[in-house]
Amino acid sequence: MSFGATGERDASCHFLEISDHCELSGIGHLVYGDLIVGGVLALFFHHLAHKNQVRIDKIINSNEEHRLKRKDFAVFHLKSQVTAMLFNLGRIKKLAEFYNGAVKSDYHPLTLEEKERNWKIRTLNERVKFEEEKLGRLLDVVRSTLVGAQDVLEPEVVMQTDGVITFVGEMVIEEQQDGMMEFVKYSVSKKKVLYLLEKLKSYSTVMHTFKKVEENIENELSASVYPDAT
């Protein structure tokens, strides 16, 4: 049976024509039906695609917000830890100066004066070692924070922080032939830590970016490395 055959349908009517004297043919029903179904399906799939895109955008935005929060958190902790590092370096330097002062102090042998001097030297020496060990643990904490945040921090900041950690970790306090202590590379280490701290302080929690530190500070730091490197 032909879809075009619909009983009394006027032969002069087009098979897709719809009017008062022309009934829609069977093929017309199929064509218009397919168009309607196709349109409905297109709208349905468009609605699904839109919902999926909205869901994907929410996931991306959520991940980005989480990444920025992790970055803010990491910079905050690095700033606190580097500040503690700077304070610790100053403590070691000051204790070494007190130690040297005790070594140079005048005393009379086999007297209470000598006993007090020896006690002071021994105590200050222990305090210096304690602060050195404390600095080592602090460097491990900074390194751990850096490793956990290296995927959210700028490579420049990661490399700079890692360089400061390495440099400070290689510092030693040497005892000279005259019994005095020398804090090798202290001035350079302090400048490096101060420069890093200045960089971390320039971070904006609104823009989530670091400001450029003044070039003259960086140039001064670079120029001072070699004279104190011995």
C-alpha positions as CSV (number, residue, x, y, z in Angstrom):
1,M,0.0,0.0,0.0
2,S,1.4,3.4,-1.0
3,F,1.8,6.1,1.5
4,G,0.8,8.6,-1.1
5,A,-2.6,7.0,-1.5
6,T,-5.1,8.5,0.9
7,G,-8.5,7.8,-0.6
8,E,-10.2,10.9,-2.0
9,R,-7.1,13.1,-1.9
10,D,-7.0,15.6,-4.8
11,A,-4.3,14.5,-7.3
12,S,-3.4,18.1,-8.0
13,C,-2.2,18.6,-4.4
14,H,1.5,18.4,-3.6
15,F,2.3,15.5,-1.2
16,L,3.6,18.0,1.3
17,E,0.8,20.6,0.8
18,I,-1.6,21.3,3.7
19,S,-4.8,23.3,2.9
20,D,-8.6,23.3,3.2
21,H,-8.9,21.1,0.1
22,C,-5.7,19.2,0.4
23,E,-5.3,16.6,3.2
24,L,-1.7,15.8,4.2
25,S,-0.4,12.7,2.5
26,G,1.1,9.7,4.3
27,I,4.6,10.8,3.1
28,G,3.9,14.3,4.3
29,H,3.0,12.9,7.7
30,L,6.3,11.1,7.8
31,V,8.3,14.1,6.6
32,Y,6.7,16.5,9.0
33,G,6.8,14.0,11.8
34,D,10.5,13.4,11.3
35,L,11.1,17.2,11.3
36,I,9.1,17.6,14.5
37,V,10.9,14.6,16.2
38,G,14.2,15.8,14.9
39,G,13.6,19.3,16.3
40,V,12.5,18.0,19.6
41,L,15.6,15.8,19.8
42,A,17.8,18.7,18.8
43,L,16.4,20.8,21.6
44,F,16.8,18.0,24.0
45,F,20.4,17.3,23.1
46,H,21.2,21.0,23.2
47,H,19.7,21.2,26.7
48,L,21.8,18.2,27.8
49,A,24.9,19.7,26.2
50,H,24.2,23.0,28.0
51,K,23.7,21.3,31.4
52,N,27.0,19.3,30.9
53,Q,28.9,22.5,30.0
54,V,27.5,24.3,33.0
55,R,28.5,21.3,35.2
56,I,32.0,21.3,33.6
57,D,32.4,25.1,34.1
58,K,31.4,24.7,37.8
59,I,34.0,21.9,38.2
60,I,36.7,24.1,36.5
61,N,35.8,27.1,38.6
62,S,35.8,25.0,41.8
63,N,39.2,23.6,40.9
64,E,40.6,27.1,40.2
65,E,39.2,28.4,43.5
66,H,40.8,25.5,45.3
67,R,44.1,26.1,43.5
68,L,44.1,29.8,44.5
69,K,43.2,29.0,48.1
70,R,46.1,26.5,48.2
71,K,48.4,29.2,46.7
72,D,47.3,31.8,49.3
73,F,47.8,29.2,52.1
74,A,51.2,28.2,50.8
75,V,52.5,31.8,50.5
76,F,51.1,32.6,54.0
77,H,53.0,29.7,55.5
78,L,56.2,30.3,53.5
79,K,56.2,33.9,54.7
80,S,55.9,32.9,58.3
81,Q,58.5,30.2,58.0
82,V,61.0,32.5,56.2
83,T,60.4,35.1,58.9
84,A,61.3,32.5,61.5
85,M,64.4,31.6,59.5
86,L,65.5,35.2,59.4
87,F,65.0,35.5,63.2
88,N,66.9,32.2,63.7
89,L,69.9,33.4,61.7
90,G,70.0,36.6,63.8
91,R,69.9,34.5,67.0
92,I,72.9,32.4,65.8
93,K,74.8,35.5,64.8
94,K,74.2,37.1,68.1
95,L,75.1,34.0,70.1
96,A,78.3,33.6,68.1
97,E,79.2,37.2,69.0
98,F,78.5,36.6,72.7
99,Y,80.6,33.4,72.5
100,N,83.5,35.4,70.9
101,G,83.1,38.0,73.6
102,A,83.4,35.3,76.3
103,V,86.5,33.8,74.6
104,K,88.2,37.2,74.4
105,S,87.3,38.2,78.0
106,D,90.2,38.6,80.5
107,Y,90.4,36.3,83.4
108,H,92.9,35.1,86.0
109,P,93.7,31.3,85.9
110,L,92.5,29.0,88.6
111,T,89.9,31.5,89.9
112,L,86.2,31.8,90.0
113,E,86.5,34.3,87.1
114,E,88.0,31.5,84.9
115,K,85.3,29.1,86.0
116,E,82.5,31.5,85.1
117,R,84.2,32.2,81.7
118,N,84.5,28.5,80.9
119,W,80.8,27.9,81.9
120,K,79.7,30.8,79.7
121,I,81.7,29.5,76.7
122,R,80.3,26.0,77.1
123,T,76.8,27.3,77.5
124,L,77.0,29.6,74.5
125,N,78.5,26.9,72.4
126,E,75.6,24.6,73.2
127,R,73.1,27.3,72.5
128,V,74.7,27.9,69.1
129,K,74.5,24.2,68.2
130,F,70.9,24.1,69.4
131,E,70.0,27.0,67.2
132,E,71.8,25.4,64.2
133,E,69.8,22.2,64.7
134,K,66.6,24.3,65.0
135,L,67.5,26.1,61.7
136,G,68.0,22.7,60.0
137,R,64.5,21.6,61.1
138,L,63.0,24.9,60.0
139,L,64.6,24.5,56.5
140,D,63.1,21.0,56.3
141,V,59.7,22.5,57.1
142,V,60.1,25.2,54.4
143,R,61.2,22.6,51.9
144,S,58.2,20.4,52.7
145,T,55.8,23.4,52.2
146,L,57.5,24.2,48.9
147,V,57.2,20.7,47.6
148,G,53.5,20.6,48.5
149,A,52.8,23.9,46.7
150,Q,55.1,23.7,43.7
151,D,52.1,23.0,41.4
152,V,50.4,26.3,42.4
153,L,53.4,28.6,42.8
154,E,55.2,30.3,39.9
155,P,58.4,28.4,38.9
156,E,60.4,31.6,39.6
157,V,59.3,31.6,43.2
158,V,59.8,27.9,43.6
159,M,63.4,28.1,42.2
160,Q,64.2,31.2,44.3
161,T,62.9,29.7,47.5
162,D,64.7,26.4,46.9
163,G,67.9,28.3,46.2
164,V,67.7,30.2,49.4
165,I,67.0,27.0,51.4
166,T,70.0,25.3,49.8
167,F,72.3,28.3,50.4
168,V,71.3,28.8,54.0
169,G,71.6,25.0,54.6
170,E,75.2,25.0,53.4
171,M,76.2,27.7,55.9
172,V,78.6,26.6,58.7
173,I,80.0,28.2,61.8
174,E,83.7,27.7,61.8
175,E,85.9,27.8,64.9
176,Q,89.1,29.7,64.2
177,Q,92.6,28.9,65.6
178,D,92.2,31.5,68.3
179,G,89.0,29.8,69.5
180,M,86.6,32.4,68.0
181,M,83.5,31.5,66.0
182,E,83.0,32.8,62.4
183,F,79.5,32.6,60.9
184,V,80.5,32.1,57.3
185,K,78.4,33.8,54.6
186,Y,76.0,35.3,57.2
187,S,75.7,38.7,55.4
188,V,74.9,37.1,52.1
189,S,72.5,34.6,53.6
190,K,70.6,37.4,55.4
191,K,70.3,39.4,52.2
192,K,69.0,36.4,50.3
193,V,66.4,35.6,53.0
194,L,65.4,39.3,53.2
195,Y,64.9,39.4,49.4
196,L,62.8,36.3,49.5
197,L,60.8,37.6,52.3
198,E,60.2,40.9,50.4
199,K,59.0,38.8,47.5
200,L,56.6,36.8,49.6
201,K,55.3,40.0,51.3
202,S,54.5,41.4,47.8
203,Y,51.9,38.7,47.2
204,S,48.3,39.9,46.8
205,T,45.5,37.6,48.0
206,V,43.1,39.7,45.8
207,M,45.0,39.3,42.6
208,H,46.8,36.1,43.7
209,T,50.1,37.3,42.1
210,F,53.5,38.6,43.2
211,K,54.7,42.1,42.6
212,K,58.1,42.7,41.0
213,V,60.7,43.4,43.7
214,E,62.8,46.4,43.1
215,E,65.7,45.6,40.8
216,N,68.3,47.5,42.8
217,I,67.7,45.1,45.7
218,E,68.3,42.1,43.5
219,N,71.3,43.7,41.9
220,E,72.8,44.5,45.3
221,L,72.2,40.9,46.4
222,S,73.9,39.5,43.3
223,A,76.8,41.8,43.6
224,S,77.4,40.9,47.3
225,V,77.5,37.2,46.8
226,Y,81.1,36.9,45.6
227,P,82.9,39.1,48.2
228,D,81.4,37.1,51.1
229,A,81.5,33.7,49.4
230,T,84.8,32.7,50.8
